[in-house]
Amino acid sequence: MSTTLPILSLLETRVLGVLAEKQRTVPDSYPLTLNSLVSGCNQKSSRDPVIEASESEVQAALDSLRGLSLIVETSGGRASRYGHNIEKVLHIPAQSTALLAMLMLRGPQTAGELRINCERLHKFADISSVESFLVELAERATGGLVMELPRQPGSRENRWMHLLCGAPVIDAHVPAGAASAIPSGDVTVGEIAALKANVAKLEAEVSELRAMVVRLCAELGVTAE
């Protein structure tokens, strides 16, 4: 098949990222069952954004990815198991797969962050090694798989993001250097619900912090502004 892929959904990239991650971190359990894959997609740690995908949604994502040859299904035992086929389909080395997996699981990151977060998948010698593989992914003749984002105000390094969900939408009203990295791909109802849940959680945490500040100010006899 062509190495130019259609735009994937957030959940489809999450499935691919989980499979690539677990292949390295829990090789004895890989390929993964559907149940294990759902748990990996909904994992609360090392995920951005945190989502709550149902078994049927993950199965639908698997079916779509299988149509693109990105998923390999094996049968045997009591349940089907699933593995990724990223390197063969995209013609990239294992090091690049590790970087893509971290970007799919954790969102935009700097080369330094990627080096640390990829530690269990592949140990890069230094940041320049990470950057070399990122540049290769960005400058592929068949189409870039990652891109470097504009530097954020106050940051020393630029972040990188994957392009499997489409190119980011650059908001003309956002100041230079603070471009929005929102993918242009379609988002499922489940993914929207997960994002809304994350926003509600953050709002609740902010309310708790405000209440804590008010309480501390009262104890100290100062006025909260």
Sequence and secondary structure as in RCSB ss.txt:
>XXXX:A:sequence
MSTTLPILSLLETRVLGVLAEKQRTVPDSYPLTLNSLVSGCNQKSSRDPVIEASESEVQAALDSLRGLSLIVETS
GGRASRYGHNIEKVLHIPAQSTALLAMLMLRGPQTAGELRINCERLHKFADISSVESFLVELAERATGGLVMELP
RQPGSRENRWMHLLCGAPVIDAHVPAGAASAIPSGDVTVGEIAALKANVAKLEAEVSELRAMVVRLCAELGVTAE
>XXXX:A:secstr
  S      HHHHHHHHHHHHHHHH GGG SEEHHHHHHHHT SSS SS     HHHHHHHHHHHHHTT EEEE 
 TTS EEEE HHHHHT  HHHHHHHHHHHHH SEEHHHHHHHTTTT   SSHHHHHHHHHHHHT TT  SEEE  
  TT SS EEEE TT  EE  TTS TT    EE S   HHHHHHHHHHHHHHHHHHHHHHHHHHHHHHHHT    
